[in-house]
């Protein structure tokens, strides 16, 4: 006998005729649940019951062969759903429900991290614009304050106290103009808004750091949580980062420069997001490419550990990376001499090769 499962039930067939049947409930959610199990290569309860009752059942799906059936290449006959009381409207409703479940399942923690990183970048931009506007506006009244305190204290003092006469500090005679009551209220409100944006930015930074430490602990320990979050976001996820070669990881965030190099023959980029790490951006210009390559290779190993083995390798990888970077600094301590005639642009070199 042959075991066949359709979207509306499981059937036992003998010479093309239905011998036994187990119809699914006429409910879109129930049918969608069974179809989801089939997509995950799992046997349904109805199928397991048939397989337990008959030892010599033939099946046409490798999914059921794993459950104990005998795989065959026989083509089963078509079973019309109308003959069993099922219509197309129920099929449509079931597939819509299944699609909704697929969409819910497709959303991963990396998607929330991506949105948080995007929101953080926008908040940083807005905060910088607001701070600049507050400085310019309040500078008409008390320009000396900007050089006396940091940015956070600056906006807090303006939002809390307003005009310079109310500030809890001694100040020299200011060259600024007087501040009217209406102007004072507006600039204090703008400073308060700046403080709120800064507080929200810090809160999202905390969420990003805690989230990426849970998703990619080795990469976070290696390069810091913020750079790790940007690498995971640009790659598309932790597994995508783990599958990326070191050369791709090195240039994540430098896609525009890479495409410009491919299009115009300009100098190729040496690093992307990795430039934000102090070991890279504080290094001399002629060492940055080698340091970024060493970083990318170590990050590739750390990402694979985060995605597949979940082992803690950060300590050993960090020590090995420090030794590698120390070797790069020693080997490239001196700035390389430049050719007298200068470097020939890549586009011109390629043009010369084509002419030859």
Number of C-alpha atoms within 10 A of each C-alpha: 17 24 24 21 21 14 17 23 18 20 23 21 19 12 10 14 13 15 12 13 16 15 17 17 11 15 12 19 16 14 22 22 16 21 20 16 12 16 11 10 15 16 18 17 11 17 21 14 12 18 19 10 9 11 11 12 20 23 24 19 17 14 17 24 16 13 15 17 23 18 17 14 9 10 9 14 11 8 16 12 15 9 8 11 10 16 14 10 10 15 19 12 16 22 18 15 17 20 14 13 14 12 9 10 9 10 10 10 14 18 14 14 22 19 13 19 20 13 15 19 13 13 18 16 11 16 19 15 13 20 21 12 16 20 20 14 16 26 16 14 19 22 17 17 19 16 9 11 12 10 15 12 13 19 26 16 21 23 22 14 14 23 22 20 11 11 13 9 8 8 13 8 8 13 12 14 12 14 17 10 10 8 15 19 15 14 22 22 17 20 26 18 17 24 22 13 18 20 12 15 20 15 12 17 18 13 15 24 18 14 19 26 19 13 22 24 24 30 30 24 18 21 22 16 23 19 20 28 28 21 26 26 24 16 19 14 22 25 16 15 24 22 16 16 14 20 15 19 27 28 23 20 19 18 14 11 18 20 14 14 16 13 10 10 16 15 14 15 17 19 29 20 18 28 22 14 15 10 17 20 16 12 14 15 10 14 20 21 18 18 26 27 19 19 26 22 17 20 29 22 18 27 27 22 20 23 19 11 9 15 13 14 17 21 12 9 19 19 12 14 19 14 12 16 20 13 13 16 18 10 10 14 12 11 10 8 6 8 8 6 6 7 8 9 11 15 15 11 11 11 10 10 8 8 6 5
